[in-house]
Amino acid sequence: MAVEKITAWQTSIGQAYAKKSEAFHEEMIYLLKTRGESNIRGLNTSSFDDAIALQEDFINALTEMKSGLSPAGKQDQIIREELNKMHEGAITWLEASQKLKTEMNKES
């Protein structure tokens, strides 16, 4: 049996991938799937606050992912572009939700 040292990219849940782009892709899927799985039932002010907090966590996770990318790598540039689009959308959603929450509080 031959033993060979390999380099792999590990996601936050411990899965390893040979390509960095695969690992980042799987990590994004994981974030998208898990950020809303808090058993929020219905929409009320409490669940709305929870959704906003989850979105803030999601944005922080995306920012952390971007910080691990090489500024010079071509493949990393493609990943960074994907992350930037997702990050912009997440921030837009958060800002709109925070504005709505502020308006809801004014009505109360």
C-alpha positions in Angstrom: 0.0 0.0 0.0 1.3 3.4 -0.9 0.7 6.4 1.2 0.6 9.8 -0.4 0.2 13.2 1.1 -2.6 15.2 -0.4 -3.9 18.7 -0.1 -7.6 19.1 0.4 -10.0 21.9 1.3 -12.2 21.4 4.3 -15.6 23.0 4.8 -16.9 24.1 8.2 -18.7 20.8 8.8 -15.6 18.7 8.0 -16.2 17.6 4.5 -13.0 17.7 2.3 -12.7 18.4 -1.4 -9.8 18.3 -3.7 -10.7 21.6 -5.4 -11.1 24.9 -3.6 -14.0 25.8 -5.8 -15.9 22.6 -4.9 -15.4 23.3 -1.2 -16.6 26.9 -1.5 -19.6 25.8 -3.5 -20.6 23.2 -0.9 -20.1 25.7 1.9 -22.4 28.2 0.2 -25.0 25.5 -0.3 -24.7 24.5 3.4 -25.1 28.2 4.4 -28.2 28.6 2.2 -29.8 25.4 3.5 -29.1 26.0 7.2 -29.6 29.7 7.7 -33.3 29.4 7.7 -33.7 26.1 9.5 -34.6 27.5 12.9 -38.2 26.2 12.9 -39.7 29.6 12.6 -43.4 29.2 12.4 -45.6 32.0 11.0 -44.6 35.6 10.9 -44.6 37.7 14.0 -42.2 40.2 15.4 -40.2 37.6 17.2 -39.8 35.4 14.1 -39.0 38.4 12.0 -36.2 39.4 14.5 -34.9 35.8 14.2 -34.9 36.0 10.4 -33.0 39.3 10.6 -30.4 37.8 13.0 -30.0 34.7 10.7 -29.4 37.0 7.8 -26.8 38.9 9.7 -25.1 35.6 10.5 -25.3 34.6 6.9 -23.6 37.9 5.8 -20.9 37.4 8.3 -20.2 33.9 7.1 -20.0 35.1 3.5 -17.6 37.8 4.5 -15.5 35.3 6.3 -15.5 33.0 3.2 -14.3 35.9 1.0 -11.4 36.7 3.4 -10.0 33.2 2.8 -9.6 33.7 -1.0 -6.4 34.6 -2.7 -6.4 38.0 -4.4 -4.3 36.8 -7.3 -5.8 33.4 -8.0 -7.9 33.1 -11.2 -10.2 30.4 -9.7 -10.5 32.4 -6.5 -11.6 35.4 -8.6 -14.5 33.4 -10.0 -15.5 32.3 -6.5 -15.2 35.9 -5.2 -17.5 37.1 -8.0 -20.1 34.5 -7.0 -19.8 35.4 -3.3 -20.0 39.1 -4.1 -23.3 38.6 -5.9 -24.7 36.6 -3.1 -23.3 39.0 -0.5 -25.0 42.0 -2.2 -28.3 40.2 -2.4 -28.1 39.3 1.3 -27.3 42.9 2.3 -30.2 44.2 0.1 -32.6 41.8 1.8 -31.2 42.7 5.3 -31.5 46.5 4.7 -35.1 46.2 3.4 -36.0 44.0 6.3 -34.5 46.3 8.9 -36.4 49.3 7.3 -39.6 47.3 7.4 -39.0 46.4 11.0 -38.4 50.1 11.9 -41.7 51.0 10.1 -43.5 48.2 12.0 -42.2 49.5 15.3 -43.4 53.0 14.4 -46.9 51.6 13.9 -47.0 50.0 17.3 
